Amino acid sequence: MSSISVRIDEDLVSSARISAKAEFRTVQGQLEFWAKVGRAALDNPELPASFIAETLMSLAEPREASTAFVARSTPST
């Protein structure tokens, strides 16, 4: 993957630095994550941004770290 230099508002970088630390990402990784969420949100305006973010995070998890889905309730018959 190649990289380029871009100018980004310092307030945005500061926010990314805080979020990156809380979410165990690099600042670059945090900005890339936000860009992916934004792009997906524009492509899917009917989905909440939180759903998109959680879906992207789950797709990035290693398969061996995943847990099986367990339904909270069973359908009534």
Secondary structure, DSSP 8 states (H G I E B T S, - for coil): ---------HHHHHHHHHHHHHTT--HHHHHHHHHHHHHHHHH-TTS-HHHHHHHHHHHHS-GGG------SS----
